[in-house]
Amino acid sequence: MMILLALLLQAASPPDNSDILVTAPPKPFGQAPATMVVEPVAMMIAACDADNDGETLRSEMIACVRHSYETIDTAHAGTIGYIQFADWAEKWLGDRNALPSPFDVDTNGDNRITLDELQAHFSKLFSRFDRNHDGAISRAETLTIRTAPADANGPVAPRPPFGGKPQKDRR
């Protein structure tokens, strides 16, 4: 019986001339933190580039905002509430809490948002992003340069107030 067991173990063992290599999973790639970011609303405006020429004209943005609004105002009521606005923001900006907030867009304070209010807000945003005032927003104009120190997890410490001392990192 012992001989049979020894033969079975020998047959199950790899030959002496082969090595078994065991490796650990590779370490994740440590990418440097981004120094340029795009606001969700700027990303949407860039995506409104209907003719794919790398620039969004005001007319392209107006048509795009109208289309985005109509996908949420399915009842064609001409007005949406704040919850529907959050649905719009999630679909078109990527998150229900992305800016602009409904409080900024609802200029008359009736807790409803019309297409005209949304278009007016986007018109202001267009003017802010169109830094060279040529009537079009390029991809470069949508970028925001991040100046705060950051690591792979984001900003490392809040900026100190003017004349104040830096605060300790709370992570």
C-alpha contacts under 8 A as a table, 3 or more apart, distances in Angstrom:
res1	aa1	res2	aa2	distance
1	M	4	L	5.17
1	M	5	L	6.36
2	M	5	L	5.09
2	M	6	A	6.18
3	I	6	A	5.10
3	I	7	L	6.19
4	L	7	L	5.11
4	L	8	L	6.24
5	L	8	L	5.10
5	L	9	L	6.24
6	A	9	L	5.16
6	A	10	Q	6.12
7	L	10	Q	5.09
7	L	11	A	6.13
8	L	11	A	5.13
8	L	12	A	6.23
9	L	12	A	5.12
9	L	13	S	6.22
10	Q	13	S	5.23
11	A	14	P	7.73
14	P	18	S	6.77
15	P	18	S	5.86
16	D	19	D	7.76
30	G	152	A	7.71
31	Q	152	A	7.16
32	A	151	D	7.19
32	A	152	A	6.36
33	P	150	A	6.48
33	P	151	D	5.66
33	P	152	A	5.11
33	P	153	N	7.77
33	P	154	G	7.05
34	A	37	V	6.80
34	A	146	R	7.71
35	T	145	I	5.82
35	T	146	R	4.88
35	T	147	T	7.13
36	M	143	L	6.05
36	M	144	T	5.50
36	M	145	I	4.60
36	M	146	R	5.70
37	V	143	L	5.65
37	V	144	T	5.23
37	V	145	I	6.52
37	V	146	R	6.99
38	V	42	A	6.26
38	V	43	M	6.21
38	V	142	T	6.04
38	V	143	L	5.03
38	V	144	T	5.93
39	E	42	A	5.15
39	E	43	M	6.25
39	E	142	T	7.52
39	E	143	L	7.72
39	E	144	T	7.58
40	P	43	M	5.00
40	P	44	M	6.32
40	P	93	L	5.14
40	P	94	G	6.95
40	P	98	A	6.74
40	P	99	L	7.36
41	V	44	M	5.04
41	V	45	I	6.27
41	V	93	L	6.00
41	V	98	A	7.92
41	V	99	L	6.92
41	V	100	P	7.44
42	A	45	I	5.01
42	A	46	A	6.14
42	A	129	F	7.72
42	A	142	T	5.41
43	M	46	A	5.09
43	M	47	A	6.22
43	M	93	L	7.62
43	M	142	T	7.13
44	M	47	A	4.98
44	M	48	C	6.41
44	M	92	W	6.63
44	M	93	L	6.30
45	I	48	C	5.10
45	I	49	D	7.42
45	I	56	T	6.88
45	I	61	M	6.20
46	A	49	D	5.87
46	A	54	G	7.91
46	A	55	E	7.14
46	A	56	T	6.04
46	A	137	I	7.32
46	A	138	S	7.41
46	A	139	R	6.52
46	A	142	T	7.40
47	A	50	A	7.81
47	A	56	T	7.96
48	C	56	T	6.21
48	C	60	E	6.00
48	C	61	M	5.49
48	C	64	C	5.57
49	D	52	N	5.38
49	D	53	D	7.04
49	D	54	G	6.77
49	D	55	E	6.02
49	D	56	T	4.53
49	D	57	L	7.25
49	D	60	E	6.26
49	D	61	M	7.47
50	A	56	T	7.55
50	A	60	E	6.21
52	N	55	E	7.40
54	G	138	S	6.11
54	G	139	R	6.61
55	E	136	A	5.78
55	E	137	I	5.28
55	E	138	S	4.47
55	E	139	R	6.80
56	T	60	E	6.12
56	T	61	M	6.61
56	T	136	A	5.28
56	T	137	I	5.06
56	T	138	S	6.59
57	L	60	E	5.16
57	L	61	M	6.35
57	L	135	G	6.22
57	L	136	A	4.46
57	L	137	I	6.56
58	R	61	M	5.05
58	R	62	I	6.16
58	R	123	S	7.83
58	R	126	F	7.19
58	R	135	G	6.69
58	R	136	A	6.56
59	S	62	I	5.09
59	S	63	A	6.30
60	E	63	A	5.29
60	E	64	C	6.10
61	M	64	C	4.97
61	M	65	V	5.99
62	I	65	V	5.23
62	I	66	R	6.17
62	I	119	Q	6.72
63	A	66	R	5.13
63	A	67	H	6.20
64	C	67	H	5.05
64	C	68	S	6.13
65	V	68	S	5.04
65	V	69	Y	6.06
65	V	118	L	7.75
65	V	119	Q	6.84
66	R	69	Y	5.16
66	R	70	E	6.16
66	R	115	L	6.92
66	R	119	Q	7.77
67	H	70	E	5.14
67	H	71	T	6.42
68	S	71	T	5.34
68	S	72	I	7.01
68	S	88	W	7.38
68	S	92	W	7.03
69	Y	72	I	5.47
69	Y	73	D	6.14
69	Y	88	W	7.16
69	Y	115	L	6.68
70	E	73	D	4.91
70	E	74	T	6.33
70	E	76	H	7.31
71	T	74	T	6.07
72	I	80	I	7.93
72	I	84	Q	6.71
72	I	85	F	7.93
72	I	87	D	7.30
72	I	88	W	6.09
73	D	76	H	5.32
73	D	77	A	6.61
73	D	78	G	6.91
73	D	79	T	7.09
73	D	80	I	6.39
73	D	84	Q	7.96
74	T	77	A	7.85
76	H	79	T	7.91
77	A	80	I	7.59
78	G	114	T	5.85
78	G	115	L	6.77
79	T	112	R	5.98
79	T	113	I	5.33
79	T	114	T	4.49
79	T	115	L	7.05
80	I	84	Q	5.77
80	I	85	F	6.51
80	I	112	R	5.43
80	I	113	I	5.20
80	I	114	T	6.53
81	G	84	Q	5.31
81	G	85	F	6.15
81	G	111	N	6.26
81	G	112	R	4.65
81	G	113	I	6.24
82	Y	85	F	4.78
82	Y	86	A	6.16
82	Y	102	P	6.20
82	Y	111	N	6.67
82	Y	112	R	6.62
82	Y	113	I	7.51
83	I	86	A	4.99
83	I	87	D	6.36
84	Q	87	D	4.85
84	Q	88	W	6.18
85	F	88	W	4.85
85	F	89	A	6.12
85	F	102	P	6.67
85	F	113	I	7.60
86	A	89	A	4.94
86	A	90	E	6.10
86	A	95	D	7.96
86	A	96	R	4.65
86	A	97	N	6.94
86	A	102	P	7.94
87	D	90	E	5.17
87	D	91	K	6.23
87	D	96	R	6.36
88	W	91	K	5.22
88	W	92	W	5.91
88	W	93	L	7.70
88	W	96	R	7.64
89	A	92	W	5.28
89	A	93	L	4.92
89	A	94	G	6.47
89	A	95	D	5.87
89	A	96	R	5.07
89	A	97	N	7.14
89	A	98	A	6.43
90	E	93	L	5.62
90	E	94	G	4.64
90	E	95	D	4.04
90	E	96	R	4.35
90	E	97	N	7.63
90	E	98	A	7.68
91	K	94	G	5.74
91	K	95	D	7.28
93	L	96	R	7.84
93	L	98	A	6.42
94	G	98	A	7.24
95	D	98	A	5.29
97	N	101	S	7.14
98	A	101	S	6.97
100	P	104	D	6.41
100	P	105	V	6.99
101	S	104	D	5.39
101	S	105	V	6.60
102	P	105	V	5.02
102	P	106	D	5.84
102	P	113	I	7.47
103	F	106	D	5.35
103	F	107	T	7.55
103	F	109	G	7.65
104	D	107	T	6.68
105	V	113	I	6.97
105	V	117	E	6.00
105	V	118	L	5.98
105	V	121	H	6.01
106	D	109	G	5.48
106	D	110	D	7.09
106	D	111	N	6.65
106	D	112	R	6.49
106	D	113	I	5.44
106	D	114	T	7.97
106	D	117	E	6.46
107	T	117	E	6.84
109	G	112	R	7.55
113	I	117	E	6.26
113	I	118	L	7.00
114	T	117	E	5.21
114	T	118	L	6.41
115	L	118	L	5.06
115	L	119	Q	5.98
116	D	119	Q	5.03
116	D	120	A	6.02
117	E	120	A	5.10
117	E	121	H	6.27
118	L	121	H	5.18
118	L	122	F	6.20
119	Q	122	F	5.06
119	Q	123	S	6.03
120	A	123	S	5.01
120	A	124	K	6.54
121	H	124	K	5.24
121	H	125	L	6.39
122	F	125	L	4.83
122	F	126	F	5.96
123	S	126	F	5.01
123	S	127	S	6.37
124	K	127	S	5.18
124	K	128	R	6.34
125	L	128	R	4.99
125	L	129	F	6.19
126	F	129	F	5.25
126	F	130	D	5.97
126	F	137	I	7.46
127	S	130	D	5.23
127	S	131	R	7.54
127	S	133	H	7.64
128	R	131	R	6.59
129	F	137	I	6.55
129	F	141	E	5.90
129	F	142	T	6.26
130	D	133	H	5.26
130	D	134	D	7.02
130	D	135	G	6.78
130	D	136	A	6.35
130	D	137	I	5.24
130	D	138	S	7.93
130	D	141	E	6.52
131	R	141	E	6.55
133	H	136	A	7.54
137	I	141	E	6.02
137	I	142	T	7.22
138	S	141	E	5.22
138	S	142	T	6.80
139	R	142	T	5.30
139	R	143	L	6.95
140	A	143	L	5.50
148	A	155	P	6.39
148	A	159	R	7.51
149	P	155	P	5.68
149	P	156	V	6.10
149	P	157	A	7.54
150	A	153	N	7.25
150	A	154	G	4.91
150	A	155	P	4.00
150	A	156	V	5.13
151	D	154	G	5.31
151	D	155	P	6.39
151	D	156	V	6.37
153	N	156	V	7.81
155	P	158	P	7.27
156	V	169	D	6.24
157	A	166	P	7.67
157	A	167	Q	6.62
157	A	168	K	6.65
157	A	169	D	5.07
157	A	170	R	7.81
158	P	166	P	7.45
158	P	167	Q	6.69
158	P	169	D	7.88
159	R	166	P	6.55
159	R	167	Q	7.67
160	P	163	G	7.58
160	P	164	G	5.43
160	P	165	K	5.71
160	P	166	P	4.74
160	P	167	Q	6.56
161	P	164	G	5.04
161	P	165	K	7.50
